Amino acid sequence: MLELQNLSVHYDKVEAVRGVSLHVGQGQTVCLIGANGAGKSSILRSICGLQKPSGGQIHYQGLRIDGKTPQHIVKLGIVQVPEGRRLFKLMTVRENLGLGAYLQPRAQIQQDMEAVFERFPILREKQHQAAGKLSGGQQQMVAIGRALMARPKLLLLDEPSLGLSPKLMDEIAELIGQLKASGLAILLIEQNAHMALALADYGYVLAVGQCVLQDTGSELKQNPEVARAYLGGA
């Protein structure tokens, strides 16, 4: 569904990503793990059209998309849930959700809104409250709900557990599992490697802008190098 071929990303003379190749299959959950500055978010920015790659190619369902505009990429079905949620905090929950549907026909927006409220009942209760007054976990639900309003085929999740309590992390992990079970393809960036590898069919480990390891999620969890670096192993 998604293929990166030797992707490189520069910010002026600083190389953030060097020769990264990865694949996400239909209905597959793939994770990227690595320390801060490893290049994970730069890869997502390139996929979304927010950062032009300095080398390599990005293909989505057989179509080359590097160089396409963000709105064109969203229209194709690639939607990102950004790190830090990036809600409009003075706007209501309902207004934030509606922003995700700006490319969708008006006739189906209410139907999709109801589907989000069924998935997140607490948001129905708080739909007229300012998004900034919600808890961190509830704001993450709004951010994911906003992405679902765009009817994605491939969902890009950037650090969805960031800043959440362990209980809320478990809830977000359960939600990602539900989205995976629905057949949605997911590319997950997550510093909580335990959670990411438990959810992922396949994973890539990034270090200093390069892919240094790749394998199934279960095999990476058993890898002693991954355990030592990311899972708190001895």
HUTAHU-V400103 format. One record per residue. N is the residue number from 1. RES is the residue in one letter. OMEGA is omega in whole degrees, 0 to 359 (none if undefined). D_CENTER is the distance of its C-alpha to the mean C-alpha in whole Angstrom. Layout:
n;res;omega;d_center
N;RES;OMEGA;D_CENTER
N;RES;OMEGA;D_CENTER
This chain:
n;res;omega;d_center
1;M;177;15
2;L;179;13
3;E;172;16
4;L;181;16
5;Q;176;19
6;N;183;20
7;L;173;18
8;S;181;19
9;V;176;19
10;H;167;21
11;Y;191;22
12;D;182;25
13;K;181;27
14;V;179;24
15;E;181;22
16;A;181;19
17;V;184;18
18;R;170;21
19;G;181;21
20;V;175;17
21;S;177;17
22;L;180;15
23;H;169;15
24;V;180;12
25;G;178;15
26;Q;178;15
27;G;185;14
28;Q;171;13
29;T;181;10
30;V;180;10
31;C;171;9
32;L;176;10
33;I;181;12
34;G;182;15
35;A;173;17
36;N;181;16
37;G;181;17
38;A;179;16
39;G;185;14
40;K;182;11
41;S;177;10
42;S;177;12
43;I;178;11
44;L;179;8
45;R;179;11
46;S;179;13
47;I;183;11
48;C;180;11
49;G;180;14
50;L;179;14
51;Q;180;16
52;K;178;19
53;P;175;19
54;S;178;22
55;G;179;22
56;G;183;21
57;Q;175;20
58;I;178;16
59;H;177;17
60;Y;184;16
61;Q;177;18
62;G;181;21
63;L;177;20
64;R;186;20
65;I;177;18
66;D;185;18
67;G;176;20
68;K;179;19
69;T;178;18
70;P;182;15
71;Q;176;17
72;H;181;18
73;I;175;14
74;V;180;13
75;K;177;17
76;L;178;16
77;G;177;13
78;I;185;10
79;V;183;8
80;Q;166;5
81;V;191;5
82;P;173;7
83;E;179;8
84;G;173;12
85;R;176;11
86;R;176;13
87;L;169;15
88;F;196;19
89;K;179;21
90;L;177;24
91;M;182;23
92;T;175;23
93;V;182;20
94;R;179;21
95;E;177;21
96;N;179;18
97;L;181;17
98;G;179;19
99;L;179;18
100;G;186;15
101;A;188;18
102;Y;178;19
103;L;185;19
104;Q;176;21
105;P;183;24
106;R;185;26
107;A;184;27
108;Q;185;24
109;I;181;22
110;Q;178;24
111;Q;180;24
112;D;177;20
113;M;178;20
114;E;178;23
115;A;177;20
116;V;180;17
117;F;176;21
118;E;179;21
119;R;181;18
120;F;184;18
121;P;181;22
122;I;180;22
123;L;175;21
124;R;180;24
125;E;187;26
126;K;188;24
127;Q;182;24
128;H;177;26
129;Q;174;25
130;A;184;24
131;A;182;20
132;G;181;21
133;K;179;24
134;L;174;21
135;S;180;20
136;G;179;17
137;G;179;16
138;Q;176;17
139;Q;177;15
140;Q;175;12
141;M;178;13
142;V;181;14
143;A;178;11
144;I;178;9
145;G;178;13
146;R;178;13
147;A;180;10
148;L;178;12
149;M;178;15
150;A;180;14
151;R;183;14
152;P;169;11
153;K;177;12
154;L;182;9
155;L;177;6
156;L;182;3
157;L;183;1
158;D;178;4
159;E;183;7
160;P;181;7
161;S;185;11
162;L;175;12
163;G;182;16
164;L;176;16
165;S;178;19
166;P;180;19
167;K;180;20
168;L;174;17
169;M;179;15
170;D;179;17
171;E;179;16
172;I;178;12
173;A;178;13
174;E;179;15
175;L;179;13
176;I;176;10
177;G;178;13
178;Q;178;15
179;L;177;12
180;K;181;12
181;A;179;16
182;S;179;16
183;G;180;15
184;L;174;12
185;A;186;10
186;I;168;7
187;L;190;5
188;L;170;5
189;I;188;6
190;E;175;9
191;Q;174;12
192;N;187;14
193;A;177;14
194;H;182;17
195;M;184;14
196;A;183;11
197;L;177;14
198;A;183;16
199;L;193;13
200;A;168;12
201;D;182;15
202;Y;183;15
203;G;176;14
204;Y;178;14
205;V;181;16
206;L;174;16
207;A;178;19
208;V;174;20
209;G;182;18
210;Q;173;19
211;C;183;18
212;V;178;21
213;L;172;20
214;Q;180;18
215;D;174;19
216;T;180;18
217;G;182;17
218;S;180;20
219;E;178;22
220;L;177;20
221;K;181;20
222;Q;182;24
223;N;183;24
224;P;179;26
225;E;178;25
226;V;179;21
227;A;182;23
228;R;186;25
229;A;191;22
230;Y;185;19
231;L;178;21
232;G;181;24
233;G;179;26
234;A;none;30
